[in-house]
Structure formats: C-alpha cells, structure tokens
Amino acid sequence: MNTKIITALLAALSITSINLYSSAVIKLDAESEKKSAHTNALQAKNKNNARRQQDMISNILSFPPELNHIIQEYHFSPMDFFTCIYQPLPSIQGHANWILSLAISADGQTIVSGSADHTIKIWDIATRQDIKTLRDTDAIPTVAISPDNKFIVAGSGAPGNNSVKIWDIGTQQYATLSGHTALISSIALSTDSKIIVSSSYDKTIKIWDAPTQQCLGTLCEADLIFAIAISSDNKFIASASKDMTIKIWDIASQQCVAILRGHTNIIYAIALSRDNTTIISASADKTIKIWGMLSKECKATLSGHTDAVRTIKLSNDNKTLISSSWDQTVKIWDMNTKTCVATVRDHSDTIPAIAISSDARTIASGSSDKTIKMYQQNQKLLSTITQLPYEQLHCLKLILNGLNGQEITLNPEHAAYYTRLIQKTWDDLPREIKVNLQHYFKELNIKQSIIKALFKRDKK
C-alpha cells in the first residue's frame, strides 16, 4: 500500500469523522442541554474509532518490532546511497604510465594528474578532455592545486631533480624550489595559498613562502616521510612516516609537539579535518585510524581493505572519507557512523591516487592501469531518493547493505513481508539507479545477493 493510498484513506476517514461530528452538532441545536453529556461521549467515541482506524493503517506498513529502533534512530545521508546517485563517468585515458597523484580544483571544474610518464595533465571534468600538459624530467608522485586555482605545485624525484615546482596555470611557466635531496613524497598548501609544505624521503619537511619562493624552515624527522597535511589555521603540520608514527609540528616554533602511536606498519597517508579537531591516518597495516587532535588518542579504527591503504582524502564538510588501497578498491566512508557505505572496484591494478571535490560531488581515482575513473553526484537521482516513502528508503538502504555483504538477522515470520517490500522497492527504482547498481555490483546477481544477505537465518 503506497503513500498516496494511505493519504486518501486517512482523508476519507477524516471526512467521515467530520460528517458524524457535524450531524451530532445539528442534533444538539434541537435537543435540550440534558443530552449534551451523551453527545460529548459519542464525539469522544468517534474520535477514538478514527484513531484506531488510523493506527490500523499505520500498522499495516510498520516495520517488525525489532527494527523499530533502527527506523527511529537512523538518519540517512547522500553518501549512504553512493552507488545509487553517483554516476560513473567514462574513463580518462592519456597518460603513458602509472597515475601517481590527483587533485581537483576548488571550483570543481578541472582535475590535475601527475604520472610516472613525467607529465602533469590538466583535464576538463565536464568533457574529460586534456586541456594542458606540463612536462617534467621525472615521475610526479605528488601534485596539488592552490585554493585560488592560480597555480599547481608538484614534486618529483630523481637524481639531480628532487625539487618542488610551482607551475603558473595560465602561462605554464614554473619556478623551482630546491633544497630536498631525495624524492618529494607529499605536498600540502595553506588555505590562503601563501604557504607550501613539502616532505621528502630525505627525512625532512620544508616550509616555503609561496609568493617569494623562500624556504621558511626545515623540520627534521628520524625516518622516511610519506605524507603531510597542514591545519586550516596554518598553525600545525601533521606528518606520517615509515617508523609507524604520526607527528604534530608547531609551525611557529618548528618543533614536534606530539607523537601518535598505534599503527603496526608504515603510515602512507594523513588528513586533517577542516575544523582542526581530527587527524586521519592510513597504513600498510590495512587500517585507517581516526585521532582526536586535542586528546591525541585514537577514537576509531576503520577496517575493510585487504591490503595496504595507500591514500585517503576527507571532504571539506568532514562528513565523507575516501580511501584507496593496493587491493584495487576505493572505499567511501561515512564519518558520522564510521562505516563503509560503498566499495568501488573499477580498476585493474593498484590505486596510488584519489581526489574529492570541495563539495564532495565529484570523486576520482588514478591507477597503475594508467586510467582515471570519476564518479559524479546526479542531483536528479538524489532528489528521487529523498522523495521515497520512508519505508522504501529504509528498504533501499537494506538492499545496499546486502549488496555490500552486510547481514541482518530477521525473525523468519517477517521474511515474506520484507521480500515483498524489497521487491516493490526494487521494481519502483528509476532505470538510471538500476544501471548504476549494475555497474558497481556487476559481479553479483543483485536480487539473489539481497535476499541471501538479508534473510540469513539465525541458527540458534
């Protein structure tokens, strides 16, 4: 029974109640005050009957009791339905070797890729066409776009070319920042585009003034540094290294003020939330850890990748985290629930690079298979999802849970009910959403996977 039918029934019931009440009022005009008590009792009875009828209709569509708390407490977000509303775009091809780094411009119009083929390419996201190609003399393991979209900062690594280059996007000319003595592993930019931070396998972090291109300071580590991030207030730098630690550096004093320990292998990537309250790290131990900036304690550990987690990116609103791994997958994580809401398996090789736009509507991954994959939020499909009746919205979430391999044990007597409701939810989905699901879960028989996952019987 859909929402329109329910609304019509409730309207009819309301009209009936009003008519009965009106009749009673007309009779009161002709009757003496002696009958007023009887009329009031009749009115209360009519209201109670109407309430019972409404409750009966509501109960027809109510969920089994053991799931009521889920329905009441669960607050859906767009990322919960990533595989429904994010449409995969045609692959970008053009590099002759591995894609090592990616960055999306602040306006969400372009994406920059650095490759082992010694080039940096600027792509138009809408057309997926190569706008410009910047040529270096060695691989580009790290690349960043300034928040004002005026320049690109890229790091390279080769004997005699361990430099950071600042490329003017308009003129395609560059300035070289020299000082590192080994491969540049990571680049970070301040929110005002005035500070550049670089890390290197030479075990140092350098802080540069972007306008003057002068080195403002050098921080020395005890081991190889794989990643860095700068806080949005430009006061701190977080670094991740081979020694399995995260270090927090005060920019003003250029001193290490905290060391975080917890990973059991190399830490490959790090991210800071825009509100500077959270640090996120990714490791070769196959986990992602979430740390409190003030407490310096690990608040949560995200597991799911089956190989080293190579890269992580956090959305500007701090709600969505994406990760890539040597297991050839990209995972989408809900930062509120600390759960994986989608796993994307579109590459045929490892994924060293990922990027997310400032509004989280575009996600990209770059692979050793020489391709860039992109996924964009379709506003029309998002609108369709948000307008679903709540019971179908919840059922769609259960469907996605089933496709992602999650299980929920239901009382067997509710299996038939849910099978019918899930079938209806599936049948009512727009074709575009079904096409998306077929893409993301192409190796699965979707309906069989749903039923198998959702209705696995409790063996007790």
TILUMSE-222468 format. One record per residue (C-alpha): x, y, z. Coordinates in steps of 0.5 Angstrom, whole numbers, padded with zeros to 4 digits, always signed. Layout:
<nodes>
XYZ
...
</nodes>
This chain:
<nodes>
+0000+0000+0000
+0003+0006-0002
+0004+0013+0001
-0002+0016-0004
-0007+0011-0002
-0005+0012+0005
-0006+0019+0005
-0013+0018+0001
-0015+0013+0006
-0014+0018+0012
-0017+0024+0008
-0023+0019+0008
-0023+0017+0015
-0023+0025+0017
-0029+0027+0013
-0033+0021+0016
-0031+0024+0023
-0032+0031+0021
-0039+0029+0018
-0041+0025+0024
-0039+0031+0029
-0043+0036+0024
-0049+0031+0025
-0048+0031+0032
-0048+0039+0033
-0054+0040+0029
-0058+0035+0033
-0055+0039+0039
-0059+0045+0037
-0065+0041+0037
-0064+0038+0043
-0064+0040+0051
-0058+0041+0055
-0060+0035+0058
-0057+0031+0052
-0050+0034+0052
-0046+0029+0056
-0049+0024+0052
-0047+0028+0045
-0040+0029+0048
-0039+0022+0050
-0041+0020+0043
-0036+0025+0040
-0030+0022+0044
-0032+0015+0042
-0032+0017+0034
-0025+0020+0035
-0023+0014+0039
-0025+0010+0033
-0022+0014+0028
-0015+0014+0032
-0016+0006+0032
-0017+0006+0024
-0011+0011+0023
-0007+0006+0028
-0009+0000+0024
-0007+0003+0017
+0000+0005+0020
+0001-0002+0023
+0000-0005+0016
+0006-0001+0014
+0010-0001+0020
+0017-0005+0021
+0018-0011+0025
+0019-0009+0033
+0026-0011+0033
+0028-0006+0027
+0024+0000+0030
+0030+0003+0034
+0034+0003+0027
+0028+0007+0024
+0027+0012+0029
+0035+0013+0030
+0038+0012+0023
+0039+0019+0020
+0041+0018+0012
+0046+0022+0008
+0047+0022+0001
+0053+0018+0002
+0049+0012+0004
+0047+0012-0003
+0053+0013-0006
+0052+0007-0011
+0045+0010-0013
+0047+0017-0014
+0054+0017-0016
+0054+0016-0024
+0061+0013-0026
+0064+0017-0032
+0067+0015-0038
+0075+0013-0036
+0080+0019-0037
+0086+0016-0041
+0092+0019-0044
+0098+0018-0039
+0103+0013-0042
+0105+0010-0035
+0102+0010-0028
+0098+0015-0025
+0101+0017-0018
+0098+0023-0016
+0091+0027-0017
+0088+0034-0015
+0081+0037-0016
+0081+0045-0017
+0077+0049-0011
+0072+0050-0017
+0071+0043-0018
+0072+0045-0026
+0079+0041-0027
+0083+0035-0025
+0090+0035-0025
+0094+0029-0025
+0101+0027-0024
+0104+0021-0027
+0110+0016-0028
+0111+0019-0035
+0114+0025-0033
+0108+0029-0034
+0102+0033-0031
+0096+0034-0034
+0090+0039-0033
+0083+0036-0035
+0077+0039-0036
+0072+0035-0032
+0066+0036-0036
+0069+0034-0042
+0074+0029-0039
+0079+0033-0045
+0086+0034-0044
+0087+0042-0043
+0094+0043-0042
+0100+0038-0041
+0106+0040-0037
+0113+0036-0038
+0118+0035-0032
+0124+0031-0033
+0122+0025-0028
+0116+0022-0025
+0111+0026-0021
+0109+0023-0014
+0105+0029-0011
+0101+0034-0014
+0097+0040-0011
+0093+0046-0014
+0093+0052-0010
+0086+0054-0007
+0085+0060-0011
+0086+0056-0017
+0092+0060-0020
+0098+0055-0019
+0100+0048-0019
+0105+0045-0014
+0108+0039-0016
+0114+0034-0013
+0119+0030-0017
+0124+0025-0015
+0131+0023-0019
+0138+0024-0018
+0139+0032-0019
+0132+0033-0019
+0129+0033-0012
+0125+0039-0013
+0119+0042-0012
+0116+0046-0018
+0111+0052-0018
+0107+0052-0024
+0103+0058-0027
+0097+0055-0030
+0096+0061-0034
+0103+0062-0037
+0105+0054-0036
+0112+0057-0033
+0115+0055-0027
+0119+0056-0021
+0124+0051-0018
+0124+0050-0010
+0131+0047-0009
+0133+0044-0002
+0131+0037-0002
+0136+0031-0003
+0131+0026-0004
+0124+0024-0008
+0119+0029-0006
+0113+0025-0002
+0108+0030-0001
+0106+0037-0002
+0101+0041+0002
+0098+0048+0001
+0095+0053+0006
+0088+0055+0005
+0090+0062+0003
+0095+0059-0002
+0101+0063+0002
+0105+0057+0005
+0107+0051+0001
+0110+0045+0005
+0114+0039+0002
+0116+0033+0005
+0122+0028+0003
+0125+0021+0003
+0131+0026+0006
+0127+0025+0012
+0126+0033+0012
+0120+0037+0012
+0121+0044+0009
+0116+0050+0010
+0116+0055+0004
+0113+0062+0003
+0109+0062-0004
+0110+0069-0006
+0117+0070-0005
+0119+0062-0006
+0124+0062+0000
+0125+0057+0005
+0122+0059+0012
+0124+0053+0016
+0126+0046+0016
+0124+0040+0020
+0128+0034+0021
+0125+0027+0022
+0128+0021+0024
+0126+0016+0018
+0123+0017+0011
+0117+0022+0011
+0111+0019+0007
+0105+0024+0008
+0104+0031+0011
+0098+0036+0012
+0097+0043+0014
+0092+0045+0019
+0087+0050+0016
+0089+0056+0021
+0096+0055+0019
+0099+0053+0026
+0100+0046+0025
+0103+0041+0021
+0102+0033+0021
+0107+0028+0018
+0107+0021+0017
+0113+0016+0017
+0116+0010+0016
+0117+0009+0023
+0109+0008+0024
+0108+0015+0028
+0105+0021+0027
+0108+0027+0029
+0105+0034+0030
+0109+0040+0029
+0108+0047+0031
+0110+0052+0025
+0111+0058+0029
+0117+0054+0034
+0118+0049+0028
+0118+0044+0034
+0115+0037+0035
+0109+0038+0040
+0106+0031+0040
+0107+0024+0037
+0102+0019+0036
+0103+0011+0036
+0098+0006+0034
+0099+0003+0027
+0103-0003+0026
+0106-0002+0020
+0108+0004+0015
+0104+0010+0015
+0102+0012+0008
+0097+0018+0008
+0095+0023+0013
+0089+0028+0013
+0086+0034+0018
+0079+0036+0019
+0078+0043+0017
+0076+0045+0024
+0082+0042+0026
+0079+0037+0031
+0081+0031+0028
+0087+0027+0025
+0086+0021+0020
+0092+0016+0018
+0092+0011+0013
+0097+0005+0014
+0100-0001+0011
+0097-0005+0017
+0091-0005+0012
+0087+0000+0017
+0085+0007+0018
+0085+0011+0024
+0082+0017+0027
+0085+0021+0032
+0083+0027+0037
+0087+0033+0035
+0087+0035+0043
+0087+0029+0046
+0092+0025+0042
+0088+0019+0043
+0085+0014+0037
+0078+0015+0037
+0076+0009+0032
+0080+0004+0027
+0077+0003+0020
+0078-0004+0017
+0076-0007+0011
+0081-0006+0006
+0085-0013+0005
+0092-0009+0003
+0096-0003+0005
+0092+0003+0005
+0095+0008+0000
+0091+0014+0000
+0086+0018+0004
+0082+0024+0003
+0077+0028+0007
+0071+0032+0004
+0071+0040+0007
+0065+0039+0011
+0069+0033+0015
+0063+0028+0013
+0066+0024+0008
+0073+0020+0007
+0075+0016+0001
+0081+0011+0001
+0085+0007-0004
+0089+0001-0003
+0093-0004-0006
+0087-0008-0006
+0085-0005-0012
+0079-0002-0009
+0076+0005-0007
+0072+0006-0001
+0067+0011+0001
+0067+0012+0009
+0061+0016+0013
+0065+0020+0018
+0059+0020+0023
+0058+0013+0023
+0065+0011+0022
+0062+0005+0017
+0064+0004+0010
+0058+0006+0005
+0061+0004-0001
+0067+0000-0005
+0068+0001-0012
+0072-0004-0016
+0073-0001-0023
+0081-0001-0023
+0085-0007-0026
+0091-0005-0022
+0093-0001-0015
+0091+0006-0014
+0096+0010-0012
+0092+0017-0012
+0085+0019-0011
+0081+0026-0010
+0075+0029-0008
+0072+0036-0010
+0071+0041-0004
+0063+0040-0005
+0064+0032-0005
+0060+0032-0011
+0066+0029-0015
+0071+0023-0013
+0076+0021-0018
+0082+0015-0017
+0088+0014-0021
+0091+0008-0022
+0097+0004-0024
+0093+0002-0030
+0094+0009-0033
+0087+0011-0032
+0083+0016-0028
+0076+0014-0026
+0071+0019-0024
+0064+0019-0020
+0059+0025-0020
+0053+0026-0016
+0047+0026-0020
+0042+0031-0017
+0036+0029-0020
+0037+0022-0017
+0039+0025-0011
+0032+0028-0011
+0029+0022-0013
+0032+0018-0007
+0030+0023-0002
+0023+0023-0004
+0022+0016-0003
+0017+0014+0003
+0021+0013+0009
+0019+0005+0009
+0022+0004+0002
+0028+0009+0003
+0030+0004+0009
+0029-0002+0005
+0034+0001+0000
+0039+0002+0005
+0038-0005+0007
+0039-0007+0000
+0045-0003-0001
+0047-0007+0006
+0046-0013+0003
+0050-0012-0004
+0056-0009+0001
+0056-0016+0004
+0053-0014+0011
+0048-0018+0014
+0042-0017+0019
+0038-0023+0022
+0031-0022+0022
+0025-0026+0025
+0023-0031+0020
+0016-0029+0020
+0018-0023+0017
+0022-0025+0011
+0016-0026+0007
+0014-0018+0009
+0021-0016+0007
+0021-0020+0001
+0015-0017-0002
+0017-0010+0000
+0024-0010-0002
+0022-0013-0009
+0017-0007-0009
+0023-0002-0008
+0027-0005-0013
+0021-0005-0018
+0020+0002-0017
+0027+0005-0017
+0029+0009-0024
+0032+0006-0029
+0038+0010-0028
+0039+0008-0021
+0039+0001-0023
+0044+0002-0028
+0049+0005-0023
+0048-0001-0018
+0049-0006-0024
+0056-0002-0025
+0058-0002-0018
+0056-0009-0017
+0057-0012-0024
+0060-0019-0021
+0054-0020-0017
+0047-0023-0018
+0043-0017-0015
+0037-0020-0013
+0040-0026-0010
+0045-0023-0006
+0040-0018-0003
+0035-0024-0001
+0041-0028+0001
+0045-0023+0006
+0038-0020+0009
+0035-0026+0011
+0040-0031+0013
+0037-0035+0019
+0039-0035+0026
+0042-0042+0027
+0040-0041+0035
</nodes>
